[in-house]
Amino acid sequence: MKIDYQETTNDLLKRIDIHNKYGGRDIDAWMLDLIQLKQGDKILDVGCGAGKQCFSYYKHLKGQANITGGDVSDELLSEAKEENHKYNDAVTFMTLNFNRPFDLPENTFDFESCCFAIYYAEDIPFTIREMHRVLKPGGRLFTSGPMPTNKQLFYDVIREATGKTIPPMPGSSRYESQILASMRATFSKVDVHVFENPLTFESAEPFIEYTRASLSEDRKLWTSFFKDKSEFEDIMNKIKTVAEKRIKSDGKLVMTKVVGGFLATK
């Protein structure tokens, strides 16, 4: 059944905006400090979405890099290309489905990233091998994704509001286990880093906004909770009641993002 809420693009961008507004730490600064890019690097961002990472790399390297972003979503690529005009179309954007062979030659890139996307791969070892293939010898792959302890408050509030069991999330259930194991089996070296970012909400509204966007964006994962718009709104009202009760009791809601950063070398 098709459920018509907001477009997925808007849901994703809303979540990113809330991370930026209410988070205590900057994940982009953390990532750039870890990966140590160099001017002149040839870079590929897989699952680039609306181009956030590509433009971050471009600004960090002051335009002195060859950057390509690939994504399967035409809608997100359109957003990226529109933003790219501000940078004189300096970034190359292409259609790339990481469940299929990459239309890219082997031994091409110095650095490759896949941020908050790899755990949606249908065949993780295949996707990791494709990422490995297009890197130059000594090239590096950085992936990011949620760890098992990610945003526990979010799930606690939903459990309290609904009395239901949270369905397995592709990220927190696959990232530290299957993705890390596959990277270690494919690459010569993998380093694990963890980023924790508390999002502090002093009113329930932004937490509800985040939850609405999250459930809507990942609606196919939550089919045991709602089947149509009416059921969705009923659950959102229950979540709002619990969030407001917790705000009244504790004065704030603190939802901590726990992100793993896996840095692999070919």
N, C-alpha and C positions, 0 to 999 in steps of 0.2 A: 504494500500500500504506500502510495506517495503521500508524504506529509508536507504541506506547504507552510513553512514558517519563513524565517529570513533566508536569504541566499547563504550558502556555505561560506562564500568569500567574506561577506559581512561579519559572519560569526567569528571567523578566524581573526580578522583584523580587529574586531572588538576585544577579543581575548588578549591580543598583543598590546593593544592600547591600555588595557587595565593593568597588565604586568608592568608597563612603563610608568603608569601613574601611581600605583600603590606599592610597588616593590621597593625593598630597601637596598637592593644591589643591582648592578648593571651586568646582565649576562653577556652582552656583546663585548664589554671591556674585559671581562674574565676570559672569554673565548679568544680574543685577539692577543691577550697576554700569553695564553697557552700556545697558540699555533705559530707565533713568530713568523708572519709572512714577510717576504722580501720583495722589494720593487723589482719588476721584471718577471715575477712568477706568472706561470700560466695556470689559471685556476678554473675549476669546474664546481658549481654548486648544484647538486642533484636534489630534485624536489624543491626548487627555488621559490615556489609560490609566487608572491607578488614582488619578489626580488630583494627582500630586506637584507639578506646576507651579502648579496652581490654588491649592493650600494654601500654597505658597511665596509667591505673590502676596498672598494674603489676610493672612498674617502680616506680610509686609513693609509692607503698606499699612494695617496695624492695623484691618483689617475695613472700611476706608472705600473700597470699590470694588464695582462690579457685575461679578461674575465668572461666566462660563459655560464649562463644559468639555464637549467632544463627542468621542465615540469610537464605533467600529463594534462593539466587543467588549462583549457583555452581561456577560461574566464580569468584565472590568476595571471596567466601570461599576458593577457591584454592589459591588466593593471600594471604589470611590470614594465611593459613597453611604453605605456603612457608616462610612467615616472621616469623612464630612461631618457625621454626628451629633455629633461632638466640637466642631464649629464651629456648632452650632445650625442646621444645614442652610443655611448662608449662601451656599454655592456652588450654582449651578444646573447639573445634569448632564443631557445629552440624547444620544440616539442620533444620530450624525453619520458618514456615509460620505463621505469626501472624493473618492470616485470618482463621486459623484452630485451634482446641484445641492443646495446647502445650503438647508435649510428655514429660512432666515433672511432678513430684509429687507436691501436694499442700504443703504450709508451708515449703518451702525449702531454699529460698534465704534471706539474710540480706539486700541486696541492688540490685536494678534492674535499668537499664537505657535503654532509647530508644531515640537516638539522630538523629534528622532530618530524621525521618522515619514514625512516628506514624500517620501522616496525610494522608498517602497512604492506611490506613486500609479501607477495604470495609465496615465493621460494627464496628464503633468506640467503642460503649458500650461493645460489645462482647470482643474486643481486650483488652480493659481496665480491664474487669473482669478477663480475663485470666492472665493478669499481676498481678492483685491483688491476685488471687488464689495461685500463686506459691511463693508469699512472706510469710515469717514468720510473726506472729503477731508482730506489731511494726516495721516491715520492711519498707523500703522506695523505692519509684519509682521516678526517675528523668527523665523528658522528655525535649527535646529542639526542637524548631522550629521557623520559621519566624513569626514575628508580622506583622500587617497590614501595618506599615510604613517601612517595610524592603526594602532596596536597591532601593529607589525611583528614583535615577539617572538612573539606568539601564532601568527602564520602561519608564522614560521621554525621553531618547535617542531613544528607539525603537519606541515610539509613534511619535516623531518628524520625524524620518526617514521613517516611513511607512504610517502615517496618519490613522492607524488602532487602534481599541480598544483592550487593553490587555485582553486576556482570563483569567478567574478566575484561580488562582494558588491554588493547594490543600493545601499548607502550610499556606500562609497568609490569605486565605479565611476560613480555617477550624480550625487552631491551637488555636487561642485565644478564639474562640467561642465554637465549638463542642468538642474539646479535653479537654479544661479546664472544661467545664460544666460536661462532663462525669467523669472526675477525681474527681470533687467535689461531684458528686452523689455516687461515689463508695468508696472513701477513707475517713478516719475520719478527715484528715487535709490536706490542700493543700496551699503551699506558692508560690507566684508568684515573680519571679526575672526577670530583664531585662538587657541584655548585648548589648551595642552599640560599634561597631567596624568600624571606618572609614578606607576604603581602598583607598589609594591615588595613582593615576596614573599620572605621569608627561609626559607620552607619550601615544598615543592611542593604541599602540600594545597590552599591557597586558589586557586592557579593552576589546579589540576586541577578544583576545584569551579566556577571561572569558565568553564573550557573546556567542561565537561560541560553547564552551563546554556546556554552560547552555542550549541554544536552542536545541542542538543536544541531550543532555541527556534527556531533557523533550520534545522531538519532538512530542509526541502524544498530548501534550497540545497546541501545536502551529500549528495545522493543518489548521486553518483559515489564517495563514500567508504563509505557503509553503507546497507544496504537493510532490515535488521532489528535487533532488540535485540542479538543475538549479535555481529553485525559491529560495532555501535556499541561494545559493551564491549571487543571486541578492539582497536579503534582507541584507546579511552581507555587501555587498558593500555600500548600502545606509546607514547602521549603521556606517560604517567606516567613511564615508563623514561627518556625523553629529558629531561623536566623535572628529575627527580632527579639525573641525570648533570650537568646544567648547574648545579644548586644545589651539588653537591659540588665542581665545578670553580671556580665564580665566587662562591659564598657567598650568592647571591641571584638572583632573576629580576626584571628591571625592564621592565614593559610600559607604554609611553607611549601614552596616549589623545591623539589629535590631532583636535580638533573645530573645525569652521568655524561661525562665527556670522554669518549674513547678515541685516542690518538694513535693511529697505526702507521707503521712504516713498511713500505714494500721492500 
